[in-house]
């Protein structure tokens, strides 16, 4: 019996090349999660990352009318290559991000 690499003979998994054009256009390198109070920091952070060649997604700029904020956020996280969680501690910090 000839042994090959694991999964040989099974159908190929869909990769980035198999995604439709619209899905590729929605992809971002980095999803930025934050609380509303940190929005000015997020804008500056996103500008710096984008100047370095990364694409970013954050709710205030990239969400749109239509699907709920939770669905839009979920889709953005699922299509991102990385998630950046901005955490700032203060007495009046939000309970969730």
JOVENVEN-V643737 format. One record per residue. RES is the residue in one small letter. SS is DSSP state (a for helix, b for strand, c for the rest). PSI is psi in whole degrees, 0 to 359 (NA if undefined). Layout:
RES_SS_PSI / RES_SS_PSI
This chain:
x_c_128 / x_c_132 / x_c_133 / x_c_194 / x_c_152 / x_c_138 / x_c_358 / x_c_138 / x_c_342 / x_c_157 / x_c_146 / x_c_146 / x_c_144 / x_c_133 / x_c_193 / x_a_324 / x_a_335 / x_a_351 / x_c_148 / x_c_162 / x_a_318 / x_a_320 / x_a_320 / x_a_320 / x_a_332 / x_a_343 / x_c_145 / x_c_152 / x_c_316 / x_b_126 / x_b_128 / x_b_120 / x_b_136 / x_c_170 / x_c_158 / x_a_321 / x_a_338 / x_a_11 / x_a_315 / x_a_323 / x_a_320 / x_a_317 / x_a_314 / x_a_318 / x_a_313 / x_a_318 / x_a_317 / x_a_317 / x_a_318 / x_a_325 / x_a_332 / x_c_359 / x_c_4 / x_c_149 / x_c_146 / x_b_160 / x_b_128 / x_c_151 / x_a_311 / x_a_325 / x_a_323 / x_a_352 / x_c_161 / x_c_176 / x_c_150 / x_c_247 / x_c_157 / x_c_159 / x_a_325 / x_a_319 / x_a_318 / x_a_317 / x_a_315 / x_a_313 / x_a_320 / x_a_319 / x_a_316 / x_a_330 / x_a_354 / x_c_153 / x_c_334 / x_b_156 / x_b_128 / x_b_116 / x_b_112 / x_c_119 / x_c_125 / x_c_131 / x_c_127 / x_c_171 / x_c_328 / x_c_25 / x_c_150 / x_c_156 / x_c_328 / x_c_157 / x_c_NA
